[in-house]
Amino acid sequence: MQNELCDLVLDERRRIGEHFSDVTNRVKSHVCKNSMGYKVIWLDSKPDFLYVLSASKGCEREELIKKSEVLIRAALAEYHKKRGMVIIHNHDIDNFEVILLDKFKKNASDTKIGNQLFGQLKIEHIPVQPV
């Protein structure tokens, strides 16, 4: 899993960190006891790989892992990628979980859930500066 982050240039890692921080802060400050947020990023340097950055509070660890597996499968299906990882920050116990998928093959359920969860998200291109 570290290889999927360590081979990025500094600015790519910085961008991932900024987006991850944004997601975790939004969930932390959300008024509901149970909350989950996520963002998806893929980089030009790794066009077949995507990152799902997620945070939650008020969710048991086992349930969070199950939801995260659905989340990464749905994202890979929606964005037509074969590889990816989800990084989840659990605010309740202040820890991180990571799920890595390789050679992903989508099914009808993945496609349907992917469209529901990601079909309406805004896509923007953010240029990365090589450092």
N, C-alpha and C positions, 0 to 999 in steps of 0.2 A: 504494500500500500504506500509505503514511503516513496518508492520509485515513481509513483504517479504524481507526486508533488515535488520531489527533489530535482527532477530533470527539467523543471520549468525555470524560466528566467525570473529574476527578482521581481520585476514589475508584474508578471503574471501571478506570482505567489501573493504579492501585495494586493492585487485586485481581488483575488479569491478571499483573502483575509478581510478586506473592506466589506465585501458582500456578506460574508459570514457574520461579521460583527453587526451589520445592519439587521440581519434576520434575528440574531440572538437578542439584540436590544429591543426590537419590536415585540417579540414574544414576552420578554421579561417585563416590559412596561404595559402589556395588555391587561385590561381590567378583569377579564375572565380568569377563573382558577385553572381551567383547562384550555390550553392554547397550543397551536402548532403552526409554524410558518416555514416556508421553504423558498429557495431560489435555485435556478439552474444556470450553470455556466459551462460553455465549451470554448476552447481556445483554438486559434488558427494553427498553432504549433502541434496540436494533437486533435485533428479534425474528427477522429473516430471515437473520441473519449469525452464523456461529460461528467460534471460534478454537480451533485445535488447537495446544497447546503441547507441544513434544517435545524430547527430548535423547537423544544417543547417544554411545557410545564403541566403538571397535573396528570401525567400519564405514567402508568407503571412501566418499568423497564422492559418486561416481556412484551407488552402490548406495543410499546414504542418500536421495538425491533421488528415486530410483524408489520406495523404501519410503514416503517422505513423500507422494508423489502418491497412492499407494494409500490411505494413512491419511486424507488430506483427503477423497477421494472416498467412502470408507467411512463417515466421520463424517457427511458431508452426507446420504448415503443413509439412515443409521440415524436421524438426528434430523430428517429431512424439511425440510432447509434448501436454499436455492437459491444461497447465497453463503457464502464462508468463506475463511479463510487458515490455513495451517500455518506456524508459526515453529519452526525446528529449531536447537538449539545442538549443534554438533559439538565434543565435548570434545577430540578428538584434535588438531584444528588450531585450536581455540578461535575458531571463526567461526560465523556464523548464515546460514541459508538461509531464504527465504520463498517460499511458493507461494500464489498468490491465484487462486481460482476464482470465476467469476461466471456466472450463468445455467446452473447445473449441472442436468444431466438424468441421473438415475440409470439404471443397467441392472441386470440380474439379478445379475451378478458383484459390483457395488458393494453391492447389498442383502445378499447372502450374506456378504461379507467384513465389512460394517458390523455385522451381527448377531454375527459371531464376535468382532470386536475391541471392540465397544462395548455389546453386548446385556447384558452382566453388570455393567457399571459402575454405581456408586452415583450417584444424582442428588440434589443438595441445593440448596436455595435460600438464597442469601446476600444479604441486603438490602444495597444500596449507598446510601451517603449522598451526596447532591449537595453538591459543594463549589464 
